[in-house]
């Protein structure tokens, strides 16, 4: 009933910038926390950034000061602005959104995007 579509990944040089987007669609009653995860080759998936419904943000130490998470509630979209990119930022990036739905059953559930590849290389 709910779908997430990610976009914005690609190839960028070290020191460059990218902006990722994740848009939710479907029968959405409200949206709680939104988050970005990433998974590098041979590594576990890690939490990069979160943003609450009230706008409170948290970042992993590895990205703090370089990445900014934001949300546009009118568009049901979460963004990740990535600046000063490093080769170690290379990973598949996934959005995760906690969404309250009324159909078929009332409740809050986590939904995942399909992932988008970010490659930082010279």
C-alpha positions in Angstrom: 0.0 0.0 0.0 3.0 2.3 0.6 6.0 2.6 -1.7 9.3 4.4 -1.3 11.3 5.6 -4.4 14.9 6.7 -4.0 16.8 8.9 -6.4 20.0 11.0 -6.6 22.8 8.5 -6.4 25.7 8.4 -8.8 29.5 8.8 -9.3 31.2 11.8 -7.8 34.8 12.9 -7.2 36.2 13.2 -3.7 35.2 16.5 -2.1 32.1 16.7 -4.2 28.4 16.7 -3.3 25.3 14.7 -3.9 21.7 15.0 -2.8 19.6 11.9 -2.3 15.8 11.9 -2.2 13.3 9.3 -1.0 9.6 9.9 -1.7 6.8 8.0 -0.1 3.4 7.4 -1.8 0.2 5.5 -1.1 -2.4 5.6 1.7 -0.4 7.5 4.3 -2.0 8.7 7.5 1.1 10.2 9.0 4.9 9.8 9.0 7.0 9.3 12.1 10.8 9.0 12.0 12.7 9.0 8.7 16.2 7.7 8.3 19.1 7.0 5.9 21.2 3.8 6.1 24.2 2.8 4.1 26.0 -0.5 3.3 29.5 -0.6 1.9 30.9 -3.7 0.2 31.9 -6.3 2.8 30.4 -4.3 5.7 27.3 -4.3 7.8 24.5 -1.9 7.1 24.9 1.2 9.3 22.6 4.0 10.3 23.8 7.3 8.9 21.2 9.8 9.9 17.7 10.2 11.4 15.1 12.9 11.6 12.0 12.8 13.8 8.6 14.1 13.0 9.5 17.2 15.0 12.7 17.8 13.1 15.2 16.5 15.6 18.3 15.1 13.8 21.0 12.6 14.7 24.1 11.6 12.7 26.7 8.9 12.8 30.1 10.3 13.8 31.5 9.3 10.4 29.1 11.7 8.6 28.5 14.5 11.2 29.4 17.9 9.8 29.3 16.7 6.2 25.8 15.3 5.7 22.4 16.9 6.4 19.1 15.1 6.6 15.9 17.0 6.0 12.2 16.4 5.3 9.5 18.0 3.3 6.2 16.8 4.9 4.1 18.3 2.1 5.9 16.0 -0.4 6.3 13.0 2.0 10.0 13.2 1.1 13.3 12.8 3.0 16.6 14.2 1.7 20.2 13.5 2.4 22.6 16.3 1.4 26.1 14.9 1.2 29.0 17.3 1.0 32.8 16.9 1.2 32.4 13.3 0.1 35.2 10.8 0.7 35.9 7.4 -0.9 34.8 5.7 2.3 31.3 7.1 1.8 30.9 4.7 -1.2 27.9 2.5 -0.4 24.4 1.6 -1.3 22.2 4.1 0.5 18.7 3.1 1.7 15.9 5.2 3.2 13.7 3.8 5.9 10.4 5.6 6.9 8.1 4.7 9.8 4.5 5.3 8.5 1.1 5.2 10.1 -1.6 3.7 7.9 -5.3 3.1 8.4 -5.8 0.3 5.8 -6.0 -2.6 5.8 -5.2 -2.3 9.6 -4.3 0.7 11.7 -0.7 0.7 12.7 2.8 2.1 12.3 5.2 0.2 10.1 8.8 0.6 8.7 9.1 0.8 4.9 12.4 0.6 3.0 13.5 2.1 -0.3 15.1 0.1 -3.0 18.6 1.5 -2.5 20.7 3.9 -4.6 24.4 3.5 -5.3 26.8 6.3 -4.3 30.4 5.9 -5.6 33.1 8.4 -4.6 36.2 8.0 -6.8 38.7 10.0 -8.7 
